[in-house]
Amino acid sequence: MRVQVDVRGMHCASCVSTVETAARGAPGVRSAAVNLADETAFLEIEPAEFQADLLQQALLDRGFRAAPRRRVWRVSGLDPSGVPALEERLRALPGVAAVSASYLDGTVAVDVLFDAGVEELLRQRGLAPRAEEVHAADPEARALLIRTLIAVPLAAALMLLSMVWHAPSWLLAALAAPVQFVLGWPFHAGLLRALRHRSADMNVLVSLGTNAAFLASPFLDHPWYDTSATIIAIVLLGRLLEARARRGTRRAVEALLALAPRESIRP
C-alpha cells in the first residue's frame, strides 16, 4: 500500500536522507522516498504491521514530525454506548493517529497521517458522515514567527552597539545570550540529536559556529557576540520565508487539484 505523509522540520538534503532512514526503520514500512520541496514522504507500507504512533516516534527521535491532518465529520445516529467501540475501531485503521467521537454534538474528529478509510467505515456503520472544513493552526509556524520577530531586532541592535557605538562587552553578552541560548535552542537541540545518532545536518553547522563565536568572545579584544546573534537571526528569517513559500505553493497546488472534475462523461 502506497501512502503520502506530511513531514515537518526538513531543511536540507541531509534531512531527506535522515527522514528516509528513520521511516524505513518503523514497523510496517517497506520503503520511503521524501520530497523536500513539499515536505512529504511517500511510503510503501504493510497495513497489517504499520502503526502510526511508531512512525511518529521514529521521526521525533530524529527531530522531525509526521504532521497528521485533522478531519471532522458530522454524523447522525451515533449511539452513546457505541462511542468507545467506534473509537477503538477507528484507531485500528492504519494511518490514524488520534480519535475523538462526541455524542453530544454528533461529531467524529480524527487525526490521520494519510487517507485511512475513516469515512468509509463511518458509512458502513450507518452514521451518514458529512465532512466539515477544518482550519488547524500550526503551532510550529507560530513559534518560528515569534523567534524570528525577537531575534532580528536584537541582532540588529547588537550590530549597531558593537560596530557604531562600541558598547562594553558585558552589555553585548547580555543581549546576545537570549538569542544564542533561547531563540537558538532548536539548533542546539538538533546538534545533540545529531551527535546521538552520529550524523550531521544544518543544525550542527549553525550550533557549532554560533557557540564558537559566543564562547570565544570573552577572550577576544573585539568580541563576536553580534556575529553569533546575527547568524541565528538570519537562519531563522530564512526558515520563516521558506515556510511561507511552501505554504503558498501547497495552497496553490491544492486549489488546482480542487478544479479537477469528480466524474468524467464519455461522449
C-alpha positions, 0 to 999 in steps of 0.5 A: 500500500502506497501512502503520502505523509506530511513531514515537518522540520526538513531543511536540507538534503541531509534531512531527506536522507535522515527522514528516509532512514528513520521511516524505513526503520518503523514497523510496517514500512517497506520503503520511503522516498521524501520530497523536500520541496513539499515536505512529504514522504511517500511510503510503501507500507504493510497495513497489517504491521504499520502503526502510526504512533511508531512512525511518529516516534521514529521521526521525533527521535530524529527531530522531525514530525509526521504532521497528521491532518485533522478531519471532522465529520458530522454524523447522525445516529451515533449511539452513546454506548457505541462511542468507545467501540467506534473509537477503538475501531477507528484507531485500528485503521492504519494511518490514524493517529488520534480519535475523538467521537462526541455524542453530544454534538454528533461529531467524529474528529480524527487525526490521520497521517494519510487517507485511512478509510475513516469515512468509509467505515463511518458509512458502513456503520450507518452514521451518514458522515458529512465532512466539515472544513477544518482550519488547524493552526500550526503551532510550529509556524507560530513559534518560528514567527515569534523567534524570528520577530525577537531575534532580528531586532536584537541582532540588529541592535547588537550590530549597531552597539558593537560596530557604531557605538562600541558598547562594553562587552558585558552589555553585548553578552547580555543581549546576545545570550537570549538569542544564542541560548533561547531563540537558538535552542532548536539548533542546539537541540538538533546538534545533540540529536545529531551527535546521538545518532552520529550524523550531521545536518544544518543544525550542527553547522549553525550550533557549532559556529554560533557557540564558537563565536559566543564562547570565544568572545570573552577572550577576544579584544573585539568580541563576536557576540553580534556575529553569533546573534546575527547568524541565528537571526538570519537562519531563522528569517530564512526558515520563516520565508521558506515556510511561507513559500511552501505554504503558498505553493501547497495552497496553490497546488491544492486549489488546482487539484480542487478544479479537477472534475469528480466524474468524467462523461464519455461522449 
